[in-house]
Amino acid sequence: MEELLKELNSDLGAELASELHEDSDKDLLSSKVKGAYYAVRRKRNYQEHHTDEFIDRDMKAMYDIIRDLAMYDWNHIGAEGETSHNENGISRAWNPRENILREVIPFATVIQKG
């Protein structure tokens, strides 16, 4: 997990370098990356038989989804909860966050009746 978070922070940090002026900006980005990681992990719904090694490999395969979600969350700083915006004739509407998470296919739990 730590390796993946470090890679995501590094890649997004490079992409957002012009916006990361202070340590607090980097901390905020790190928070968005971690939040995206846990949102994807929760949506993936790992089962008890999944090992830590399996989860780490699987989450690495979710890199692009975690990255997109972290970037989405970064871009919504200050506009959390806003679904559309109109100012001086310019309108902005946001793609729902759930659309990114739709790409995550959860594991199902099999219940056996005895």
Phi, psi and omega in degrees: 000313183299320180296316179295316179297321179295317179296316179297315178298319180294312182295314179291326177299320178293318181292325183258019185308323182289346180256349184260083185270330185233165177299327180295329176293318179293322177295321179294318177299316179301321178296319179293321178295314180296318178298319178295319178302310183290329177295317179292317180299317179295317180294327181294332174059056179299145182262168183301328183281352179285126180279163176300322179296318178297314181298317179299315179295317182294318179293327176298323177292342179267012184313309185295326179290315178299316179299311180300319180292318178296319178294320177301312181296322178299315183290346180260007178300124181091350180233023181302133178085349181281130179259337174205163184212137178224122180212125179053042177080001178256124180253143178224131175233141183262141170291133181300140179304325181299334179297326176289318182289344177297337180287345180272118180264117183284153171283144180261151176263129178264125179251123180258133176268134186255000000 
